[in-house]
Amino acid sequence: MTAADYGIALATRDDIPGILELQEQNLPDRGGALSVALSHDWFEKALVDMPILVARRDGAYVYGPVCVARNERGRGLAGLFAELRAQLAGREGVLFIRRDNAASLKAHVRMGMREVAEFTHGNTVHAVLAYEA
């Protein structure tokens, strides 16, 4: 399977239930490394202000704005990042990743992001990464 097997597009309101399901699968109590669960309302408001991208294969959601389904990792979905850069050309992006999420840190550095800072929230250390779109 390659990136060409996915359809990458801007998310719509109809995508929110799938994004929430994928988010749920990646929360700490399910073995994931997401730091926070965002609400349906948050996504409704975010769709107005920022591009949220999804990748679909056979009608299934395989990427949300915050995570990639476990069985879809390593299959070329970095194309989502390329599309995000195109949508936000000329703008700097900043994100944070839990320091204990080595796979995510490695993937984001491979996509050209650079680590610029670190912070601790509670007992969890986060790396801050940045990129220019």
Backbone as a printed PyTorch tensor [residue, N CA C, xyz], in Angstrom:
tensor([[[  0.8420,  -1.1770,   0.0000],
         [  0.0000,   0.0000,   0.0000],
         [  0.8880,   1.2410,   0.0000]],

        [[  0.5270,   2.2450,  -0.7620],
         [  1.3000,   3.4780,  -0.8520],
         [  0.4010,   4.6650,  -0.5790]],

        [[  1.0180,   5.8480,  -0.5210],
         [  0.2410,   7.0730,  -0.3010],
         [ -0.7960,   7.2640,  -1.3980]],

        [[ -0.5420,   6.7380,  -2.5830],
         [ -1.4910,   6.8820,  -3.6890],
         [ -2.7920,   6.1280,  -3.4200]],

        [[ -2.7830,   5.2190,  -2.4570],
         [ -3.9870,   4.4570,  -2.1250],
         [ -4.9470,   5.2270,  -1.2250]],

        [[ -4.5540,   6.4290,  -0.8240],
         [ -5.3580,   7.2360,   0.0830],
         [ -5.8800,   8.4700,  -0.6230]],

        [[ -7.0390,   8.9200,  -0.2200],
         [ -7.5590,  10.2000,  -0.6740],
         [ -7.3490,  11.2140,   0.4340]],

        [[ -6.5820,  12.2490,   0.1670],
         [ -6.3070,  13.2880,   1.1660],
         [ -7.1590,  14.5040,   0.8260]],

        [[ -7.8780,  15.0050,   1.8240],
         [ -8.7860,  16.1260,   1.5880],
         [ -8.9750,  16.9290,   2.8670]],

        [[ -9.5160,  18.1260,   2.6950],
         [ -9.9040,  18.9180,   3.8520],
         [-11.0700,  18.2330,   4.5500]],

        [[-11.0360,  18.2230,   5.8550],
         [-12.1190,  17.6230,   6.6320],
         [-13.3670,  18.5010,   6.5450]],

        [[-14.5090,  17.8620,   6.6990],
         [-15.7880,  18.5530,   6.7760],
         [-16.4660,  18.1570,   8.0920]],

        [[-17.6050,  18.7570,   8.3590],
         [-18.3660,  18.3990,   9.5640],
         [-18.6890,  16.9120,   9.5790]],

        [[-18.9010,  16.3270,   8.4100],
         [-19.2120,  14.8970,   8.3360],
         [-18.0530,  14.0150,   8.7730]],

        [[-16.8410,  14.5620,   8.7740],
         [-15.6640,  13.7990,   9.1800],
         [-15.4780,  13.7430,  10.6940]],

        [[-16.1260,  14.6220,  11.4220],
         [-15.8800,  14.7340,  12.8650],
         [-16.1150,  13.4220,  13.6060]],

        [[-17.1910,  12.6750,  13.3790],
         [-17.3450,  11.4100,  14.1150],
         [-16.1750,  10.4390,  13.8940]],

        [[-15.6730,  10.3430,  12.6840],
         [-14.5320,   9.4740,  12.4190],
         [-13.2690,   9.9690,  13.0850]],

        [[-13.0680,  11.2710,  13.0910],
         [-11.9020,  11.8540,  13.7630],
         [-11.9810,  11.5600,  15.2580]],

        [[-13.1560,  11.7330,  15.8510],
         [-13.3210,  11.4700,  17.2810],
         [-13.0790,  10.0010,  17.6050]],

        [[-13.5360,   9.1030,  16.7440],
         [-13.3050,   7.6690,  16.9720],
         [-11.8160,   7.3480,  16.9300]],

        [[-11.1110,   7.8810,  15.9520],
         [ -9.6750,   7.6540,  15.8420],
         [ -8.9440,   8.2550,  17.0400]],

        [[ -9.3690,   9.4400,  17.4500],
         [ -8.7880,  10.0700,  18.6300],
         [ -8.9670,   9.1680,  19.8500]],

        [[-10.1590,   8.6410,  20.0320],
         [-10.4620,   7.7660,  21.1760],
         [ -9.5380,   6.5600,  21.2110]],

        [[ -9.2420,   5.9950,  20.0500],
         [ -8.3750,   4.8190,  19.9580],
         [ -6.9330,   5.1350,  20.3440]],

        [[ -6.5540,   6.4010,  20.3710],
         [ -5.1740,   6.8010,  20.6310],
         [ -4.9760,   7.5480,  21.9410]],

        [[ -5.9610,   7.4730,  22.8250],
         [ -5.8350,   8.0820,  24.1490],
         [ -5.0450,   7.1560,  25.0780]],

        [[ -4.4090,   7.7020,  26.1070],
         [ -3.5660,   6.8890,  27.0000],
         [ -4.2650,   5.6650,  27.5960]],

        [[ -5.5390,   5.7820,  27.9520],
         [ -6.2220,   4.6280,  28.5530],
         [ -6.4720,   3.4990,  27.5550]],

        [[ -6.2100,   3.7670,  26.2780],
         [ -6.3200,   2.7330,  25.2330],
         [ -4.9380,   2.3620,  24.6810]],

        [[ -3.8780,   2.8150,  25.3620],
         [ -2.5250,   2.4880,  24.9350],
         [ -1.8860,   3.5070,  24.0170]],

        [[ -2.5720,   4.6220,  23.7530],
         [ -2.0410,   5.6580,  22.8720],
         [ -1.2420,   6.7010,  23.6240]],

        [[ -0.7860,   7.7050,  22.8910],
         [  0.0660,   8.7340,  23.4970],
         [ -0.5000,  10.1420,  23.3450]],

        [[ -1.7760,  10.2750,  22.9960],
         [ -2.3520,  11.6180,  22.9070],
         [ -2.4430,  12.2330,  24.2940]],

        [[ -2.2220,  13.5200,  24.3700],
         [ -2.2310,  14.1980,  25.6610],
         [ -3.6100,  14.6880,  26.0740]],

        [[ -4.4840,  14.9000,  25.1040],
         [ -5.7840,  15.4910,  25.4080],
         [ -6.8190,  14.9880,  24.4060]],

        [[ -8.0470,  14.8800,  24.8710],
         [ -9.1610,  14.5350,  23.9840],
         [ -9.9060,  15.8190,  23.6440]],

        [[-10.0000,  16.1220,  22.3710],
         [-10.7200,  17.3140,  21.9270],
         [-12.1700,  16.9550,  21.6650]],

        [[-13.0610,  17.8880,  21.9140],
         [-14.5020,  17.6240,  21.8090],
         [-15.0270,  17.8240,  20.3880]],

        [[-16.2310,  17.3430,  20.1660],
         [-16.9240,  17.5510,  18.8940],
         [-17.0340,  19.0410,  18.6110]],

        [[-17.3810,  19.8150,  19.6420],
         [-17.5160,  21.2640,  19.4960],
         [-16.1840,  21.9110,  19.1130]],

        [[-15.0890,  21.4280,  19.7080],
         [-13.7720,  21.9750,  19.3640],
         [-13.5080,  21.8000,  17.8710]],

        [[-13.7820,  20.6070,  17.3440],
         [-13.5520,  20.3580,  15.9260],
         [-14.4760,  21.2090,  15.0560]],

        [[-15.7250,  21.3880,  15.4720],
         [-16.6530,  22.2520,  14.7320],
         [-16.0580,  23.6590,  14.5780]],

        [[-15.5620,  24.2110,  15.6830],
         [-14.9860,  25.5530,  15.6500],
         [-13.6780,  25.5840,  14.8790]],

        [[-12.8450,  24.5540,  15.0350],
         [-11.5480,  24.5200,  14.3580],
         [-11.7150,  24.4690,  12.8420]],

        [[-12.7270,  23.7860,  12.3630],
         [-12.9510,  23.6990,  10.9150],
         [-13.1640,  25.0640,  10.2790]],

        [[-13.6550,  26.0110,  11.0460],
         [-13.8850,  27.3640,  10.5430],
         [-12.5720,  28.1350,  10.4370]],

        [[-11.6630,  27.8890,  11.3820],
         [-10.4360,  28.6810,  11.4850],
         [ -9.2140,  28.1030,  10.7990]],

        [[ -9.1140,  26.7940,  10.7180],
         [ -7.8910,  26.1490,  10.2360],
         [ -8.2300,  24.9460,   9.3630]],

        [[ -7.3270,  24.6140,   8.4480],
         [ -7.5690,  23.3860,   7.6890],
         [ -7.2950,  22.1710,   8.5700]],

        [[ -8.2180,  21.2560,   8.5900],
         [ -8.0230,  19.9560,   9.2170],
         [ -8.0590,  18.9610,   8.0710]],

        [[ -7.0460,  18.1180,   8.0030],
         [ -6.9240,  17.1910,   6.8890],
         [ -7.2230,  15.7680,   7.3280]],

        [[ -7.8060,  15.0130,   6.4380],
         [ -8.0400,  13.5880,   6.6650],
         [ -7.5480,  12.8250,   5.4530]],

        [[ -7.1850,  11.5820,   5.6990],
         [ -6.8560,  10.6670,   4.6100],
         [ -7.8420,   9.5140,   4.7150]],

        [[ -8.3740,   9.1060,   3.5930],
         [ -9.3570,   8.0230,   3.5820],
         [ -8.8940,   6.9330,   2.6280]],

        [[ -9.1460,   5.7060,   3.0280],
         [ -8.9070,   4.5600,   2.1680],
         [-10.1750,   3.7270,   2.2120]],

        [[-10.7310,   3.4840,   1.0780],
         [-11.9790,   2.7090,   0.9980],
         [-13.0630,   3.2890,   1.8980]],

        [[-13.1070,   4.6060,   1.9790],
         [-14.1340,   5.2660,   2.7790],
         [-13.8390,   5.3060,   4.2620]],

        [[-12.7190,   4.7150,   4.7190],
         [-12.3960,   4.6940,   6.1610],
         [-11.4990,   5.8660,   6.5030]],

        [[-11.6070,   6.3360,   7.7320],
         [-10.7290,   7.3920,   8.2120],
         [ -9.4280,   6.7650,   8.6650]],

        [[ -8.3170,   7.2990,   8.1960],
         [ -7.0370,   6.7490,   8.6140],
         [ -6.1330,   7.8030,   9.2370]],

        [[ -6.5420,   9.0300,   9.2500],
         [ -5.7440,  10.0780,   9.8970],
         [ -6.6610,  11.1790,  10.3650]],

        [[ -6.4690,  11.6020,  11.5530],
         [ -7.1960,  12.7400,  12.0860],
         [ -6.2240,  13.9010,  12.2070]],

        [[ -6.6390,  14.9920,  12.7400],
         [ -5.6960,  16.0890,  12.8920],
         [ -4.6560,  15.7950,  13.9740]],

        [[ -4.8190,  14.6750,  14.7050],
         [ -3.9350,  14.4290,  15.8330],
         [ -3.2990,  13.0480,  15.8630]],

        [[ -3.6870,  12.1320,  14.9900],
         [ -3.1520,  10.7760,  15.0990],
         [ -3.3650,   9.9800,  13.8160]],

        [[ -2.6090,   8.8820,  13.7050],
         [ -2.7360,   7.9410,  12.6000],
         [ -3.1310,   6.5980,  13.1900]],

        [[ -4.1060,   5.9510,  12.6000],
         [ -4.5320,   4.6410,  13.0900],
         [ -3.3440,   3.6860,  13.1140]],

        [[ -3.2630,   2.8750,  14.1410],
         [ -2.1260,   1.9660,  14.3430],
         [ -1.8310,   1.1360,  13.0970]],

        [[ -2.8570,   0.5930,  12.4560],
         [ -2.6260,  -0.2740,  11.2880],
         [ -2.3120,   0.5040,  10.0170]],

        [[ -2.2910,   1.8300,  10.0700],
         [ -1.9750,   2.6470,   8.8930],
         [ -0.6260,   3.3460,   9.0150]],

        [[  0.0610,   3.1750,  10.1300],
         [  1.3460,   3.8430,  10.3430],
         [  2.4080,   3.2640,   9.4260]],

        [[  3.2980,   4.1370,   8.9480],
         [  4.3960,   3.7070,   8.0980],
         [  3.9930,   3.3960,   6.6720]],

        [[  2.8500,   3.8940,   6.2260],
         [  2.3490,   3.5830,   4.8850],
         [  2.2820,   4.8000,   3.9730]],

        [[  3.0600,   5.8160,   4.2410],
         [  3.1320,   6.9490,   3.3280],
         [  2.1630,   8.0730,   3.6070]],

        [[  1.6250,   8.1400,   4.8000],
         [  0.6630,   9.2050,   5.0940],
         [  1.3150,  10.5450,   5.3880]],

        [[  2.6190,  10.6400,   5.2070],
         [  3.2800,  11.9360,   5.3330],
         [  2.7430,  12.9060,   4.2810]],

        [[  2.0480,  12.3990,   3.2660],
         [  1.3980,  13.2560,   2.2770],
         [  0.4050,  14.2070,   2.9220]],

        [[ -0.1290,  13.8380,   4.0570],
         [ -1.0100,  14.7500,   4.7920],
         [ -0.2520,  16.0040,   5.1970]],

        [[  0.9830,  15.8250,   5.6410],
         [  1.7850,  16.9710,   6.0410],
         [  2.1030,  17.8530,   4.8420]],

        [[  2.3930,  17.2490,   3.7070],
         [  2.6560,  18.0340,   2.4940],
         [  1.4320,  18.8640,   2.1250]],

        [[  0.2540,  18.2840,   2.2540],
         [ -0.9820,  19.0240,   1.9480],
         [ -1.2050,  20.1410,   2.9610]],

        [[ -0.9200,  19.8770,   4.2270],
         [ -1.0640,  20.9150,   5.2510],
         [ -0.1440,  22.0880,   4.9390]],

        [[  1.0900,  21.7930,   4.5480],
         [  2.0250,  22.8570,   4.1930],
         [  1.4860,  23.6760,   3.0220]],

        [[  0.8860,  23.0250,   2.0540],
         [  0.3200,  23.7410,   0.9040],
         [ -0.8390,  24.6310,   1.3430]],

        [[ -1.6580,  24.1400,   2.2640],
         [ -2.8060,  24.9120,   2.7480],
         [ -2.3750,  26.1360,   3.5570]],

        [[ -1.2270,  26.0460,   4.2100],
         [ -0.7710,  27.1200,   5.0970],
         [  0.5580,  27.7030,   4.6320]],

        [[  0.7370,  27.8230,   3.3470],
         [  2.0110,  28.2840,   2.7760],
         [  2.5060,  29.5590,   3.4460]],

        [[  3.7910,  29.5550,   3.8000],
         [  4.4100,  30.7310,   4.3780],
         [  4.2170,  30.9020,   5.8720]],

        [[  3.4520,  30.0240,   6.5010],
         [  3.2110,  30.1500,   7.9410],
         [  4.0440,  29.1360,   8.7110]],

        [[  4.4260,  29.4990,   9.9130],
         [  5.1470,  28.5700,  10.7650],
         [  4.1570,  27.7470,  11.5690]],

        [[  4.4420,  26.4710,  11.6860],
         [  3.6250,  25.5840,  12.5030],
         [  4.4060,  25.1600,  13.7320]],

        [[  3.7240,  25.0280,  14.8380],
         [  4.3340,  24.5880,  16.0810],
         [  3.4840,  23.4570,  16.6340]],

        [[  4.1370,  22.4320,  17.1370],
         [  3.4100,  21.3050,  17.7130],
         [  4.2020,  20.7620,  18.8810]],

        [[  3.5580,  19.9550,  19.7040],
         [  4.2920,  19.3060,  20.7720],
         [  3.9350,  17.8310,  20.7840]],

        [[  4.9360,  17.0410,  21.1660],
         [  4.8040,  15.5880,  21.1970],
         [  5.3850,  15.1070,  22.5160]],

        [[  4.7000,  14.1750,  23.1430],
         [  5.2250,  13.6050,  24.3800],
         [  6.6110,  13.0210,  24.1240]],

        [[  7.5420,  13.3210,  25.0160],
         [  8.9210,  12.8580,  24.8630],
         [  8.9900,  11.3290,  24.8090]],

        [[  8.0680,  10.6390,  25.4810],
         [  8.1000,   9.1730,  25.4740],
         [  7.4820,   8.5620,  24.2100]],

        [[  7.0570,   9.3890,  23.2660],
         [  6.5000,   8.9010,  22.0080],
         [  7.5890,   8.9590,  20.9250]],

        [[  8.5800,   8.0820,  21.0690],
         [  9.7620,   8.1040,  20.1970],
         [  9.4020,   7.9340,  18.7250]],

        [[  8.4440,   7.0830,  18.4250],
         [  8.0770,   6.8560,  17.0180],
         [  7.5390,   8.1260,  16.3760]],

        [[  6.7000,   8.8580,  17.0880],
         [  6.1430,  10.0970,  16.5450],
         [  7.2290,  11.1590,  16.3890]],

        [[  8.0900,  11.2740,  17.3790],
         [  9.1840,  12.2440,  17.2880],
         [ 10.0590,  11.9570,  16.0620]],

        [[ 10.4120,  10.7040,  15.8760],
         [ 11.2560,  10.3130,  14.7470],
         [ 10.5580,  10.6180,  13.4170]],

        [[  9.2920,  10.2900,  13.3180],
         [  8.5410,  10.5340,  12.0740],
         [  8.4700,  12.0190,  11.7550]],

        [[  8.2300,  12.8470,  12.7520],
         [  8.1070,  14.2850,  12.5080],
         [  9.4470,  14.9190,  12.1330]],

        [[ 10.5240,  14.4510,  12.7220],
         [ 11.8490,  14.9540,  12.3420],
         [ 12.1500,  14.5500,  10.8990]],

        [[ 11.7940,  13.3160,  10.5030],
         [ 11.9900,  12.8750,   9.1120],
         [ 11.2170,  13.7470,   8.1280]],

        [[ 10.1050,  14.3330,   8.5650],
         [  9.3150,  15.1970,   7.6870],
         [  9.8500,  16.6240,   7.6480]],

        [[ 10.9660,  16.8760,   8.3260],
         [ 11.6020,  18.1860,   8.2490],
         [ 11.3120,  19.1210,   9.4040]],

        [[ 10.6400,  18.6300,  10.4260],
         [ 10.3830,  19.4790,  11.5860],
         [ 11.6180,  19.4780,  12.4730]],

        [[ 11.7900,  20.5460,  13.2230],
         [ 12.9470,  20.6460,  14.1040],
         [ 12.4820,  20.8950,  15.5360]],

        [[ 13.2160,  20.3060,  16.4660],
         [ 12.8960,  20.5090,  17.8700],
         [ 13.4320,  21.8590,  18.3130]],

        [[ 12.5660,  22.6600,  18.9560],
         [ 12.9550,  24.0120,  19.3520],
         [ 12.8760,  24.2580,  20.8560]],

        [[ 12.2080,  23.3800,  21.5820],
         [ 12.0700,  23.5870,  23.0270],
         [ 11.5420,  22.3080,  23.6670]],

        [[ 11.3870,  22.3800,  24.9760],
         [ 10.8460,  21.2650,  25.7420],
         [ 10.1030,  21.8430,  26.9360]],

        [[  9.0340,  21.1830,  27.3650],
         [  8.3460,  21.6120,  28.5780],
         [  7.7710,  20.3890,  29.2790]],

        [[  7.4800,  20.5660,  30.5500],
         [  6.8800,  19.4960,  31.3440],
         [  5.5090,  19.9510,  31.8000]],

        [[  4.5320,  19.1090,  31.5930],
         [  3.1730,  19.3620,  32.0660],
         [  2.7970,  18.1830,  32.9530]],

        [[  2.5030,  18.4700,  34.2150],
         [  2.3110,  17.3770,  35.1550],
         [  3.6390,  16.6490,  35.2980]],

        [[  3.6380,  15.3710,  35.0710],
         [  4.8730,  14.5920,  35.1100],
         [  5.3290,  14.1760,  33.7210]],

        [[  4.7550,  14.7720,  32.6860],
         [  5.0500,  14.3600,  31.3270],
         [  5.8710,  15.4190,  30.6080]],

        [[  6.9890,  14.9970,  30.0360],
         [  7.8660,  15.8970,  29.2840],
         [  7.4290,  15.8820,  27.8250]],

        [[  7.3390,  17.0720,  27.2300],
         [  6.9490,  17.2270,  25.8270],
         [  8.0520,  17.9280,  25.0500]],

        [[  8.2760,  17.4810,  23.8260],
         [  9.1810,  18.1730,  22.9130],
         [  8.3280,  19.1290,  22.0910]],

        [[  8.8520,  20.3250,  21.8520],
         [  8.1830,  21.3120,  21.0010],
         [  8.9190,  21.3170,  19.6710]],

        [[  8.1780,  21.1100,  18.5830],
         [  8.7520,  21.0990,  17.2490],
         [  8.1530,  22.2330,  16.4270]],

        [[  8.8820,  22.6820,  15.4220],
         [  8.4010,  23.7530,  14.5590],
         [  8.7780,  23.4500,  13.1130]],

        [[  8.0370,  24.0610,  12.2100],
         [  8.3170,  23.9390,  10.7790],
         [  7.7420,  25.1600,  10.0810]],

        [[  8.2730,  25.4500,   8.9170],
         [  7.6970,  26.5160,   8.1110],
         [  6.9860,  25.8750,   6.9280]],

        [[  5.7490,  26.3100,   6.7230],
         [  4.9520,  25.7220,   5.6410],
         [  5.3700,  26.2680,   4.2970]]])
